Amino acid sequence: MGSLMRTMYGCFPEYHTSADNLDFVKPAYLADSLEKYLKIIFILENNTTYLNLNLKCEPQLGKRDYTE
């Protein structure tokens, strides 16, 4: 479980109140956040671990029965 935020909760007294200021929300900040989220999702989706199904020798990641 994780949480991504620009600033920790409680650092701005107007956070999640009627005094919350939308002038702080800029397109560049949203684009930067989106880029970071996409990078994190890419890593999570592509973080693959290979399992050796033949435990009697070292893993071979190439094609089997390949002869030259």
C-alpha positions as a LaTeX table, in Angstrom:
\begin{tabular}{lrrr}
\hline
Residue & $x$ (\AA) & $y$ (\AA) & $z$ (\AA) \\
\hline
Met1 & 0.00 & 0.00 & 0.00 \\
Gly2 & 1.38 & 3.39 & $-0.84$ \\
Ser3 & 0.40 & 6.99 & $-1.17$ \\
Leu4 & 1.66 & 9.54 & $-3.67$ \\
Met5 & 1.36 & 13.21 & $-2.85$ \\
Arg6 & 3.25 & 16.43 & $-3.45$ \\
Thr7 & 3.05 & 17.48 & 0.18 \\
Met8 & 2.35 & 15.54 & 3.38 \\
Tyr9 & $-1.10$ & 15.86 & 4.93 \\
Gly10 & $-1.45$ & 18.76 & 7.34 \\
Cys11 & 1.24 & 20.99 & 5.81 \\
Phe12 & $-1.37$ & 23.44 & 4.55 \\
Pro13 & $-4.13$ & 24.51 & 6.97 \\
Glu14 & $-6.58$ & 25.00 & 4.09 \\
Tyr15 & $-6.16$ & 21.40 & 2.88 \\
His16 & $-9.60$ & 19.80 & 2.30 \\
Thr17 & $-11.48$ & 22.76 & 3.69 \\
Ser18 & $-13.62$ & 25.47 & 2.10 \\
Ala19 & $-10.46$ & 27.61 & 2.03 \\
Asp20 & $-8.75$ & 25.15 & $-0.35$ \\
Asn21 & $-7.29$ & 27.20 & $-3.23$ \\
Leu22 & $-7.61$ & 25.77 & $-6.74$ \\
Asp23 & $-5.14$ & 28.37 & $-8.01$ \\
Phe24 & $-2.42$ & 25.98 & $-6.85$ \\
Val25 & $-3.63$ & 23.40 & $-9.38$ \\
Lys26 & $-1.77$ & 24.12 & $-12.60$ \\
Pro27 & $-1.81$ & 22.07 & $-15.83$ \\
Ala28 & 1.97 & 21.61 & $-15.58$ \\
Tyr29 & 1.61 & 20.12 & $-12.08$ \\
Leu30 & $-1.11$ & 17.75 & $-13.27$ \\
Ala31 & 1.01 & 16.70 & $-16.26$ \\
Asp32 & 4.00 & 16.09 & $-13.99$ \\
Ser33 & 1.88 & 13.95 & $-11.64$ \\
Leu34 & 0.44 & 11.99 & $-14.57$ \\
Glu35 & 3.95 & 11.32 & $-15.92$ \\
Lys36 & 5.07 & 10.02 & $-12.52$ \\
Tyr37 & 2.00 & 7.78 & $-12.20$ \\
Leu38 & 2.56 & 6.35 & $-15.70$ \\
Lys39 & 6.20 & 5.55 & $-14.88$ \\
Ile40 & 5.18 & 3.79 & $-11.68$ \\
Ile41 & 2.46 & 1.81 & $-13.47$ \\
Phe42 & 4.92 & 0.81 & $-16.21$ \\
Ile43 & 7.40 & $-0.50$ & $-13.63$ \\
Leu44 & 4.69 & $-2.42$ & $-11.76$ \\
Glu45 & 3.28 & $-3.93$ & $-14.94$ \\
Asn46 & 6.69 & $-4.95$ & $-16.32$ \\
Asn47 & 8.43 & $-6.10$ & $-13.14$ \\
Thr48 & 8.74 & $-9.76$ & $-14.14$ \\
Thr49 & 10.53 & $-12.54$ & $-12.31$ \\
Tyr50 & 11.43 & $-15.70$ & $-14.20$ \\
Leu51 & 11.03 & $-19.04$ & $-12.46$ \\
Asn52 & 13.42 & $-21.90$ & $-13.21$ \\
Leu53 & 11.23 & $-24.97$ & $-13.79$ \\
Asn54 & 14.29 & $-27.25$ & $-14.18$ \\
Leu55 & 15.88 & $-27.08$ & $-10.75$ \\
Lys56 & 18.72 & $-29.50$ & $-11.56$ \\
Cys57 & 20.76 & $-27.00$ & $-13.55$ \\
Glu58 & 21.14 & $-23.29$ & $-14.14$ \\
Pro59 & 18.32 & $-21.53$ & $-16.01$ \\
Gln60 & 18.44 & $-21.28$ & $-19.79$ \\
Leu61 & 16.56 & $-18.24$ & $-21.10$ \\
Gly62 & 17.17 & $-19.06$ & $-24.77$ \\
Lys63 & 15.25 & $-21.38$ & $-27.08$ \\
Arg64 & 15.38 & $-25.13$ & $-26.33$ \\
Asp65 & 16.63 & $-27.75$ & $-28.81$ \\
Tyr66 & 18.61 & $-25.14$ & $-30.75$ \\
Thr67 & 21.42 & $-26.64$ & $-32.86$ \\
Glu68 & 23.93 & $-24.90$ & $-35.05$ \\
\hline
\end{tabular}
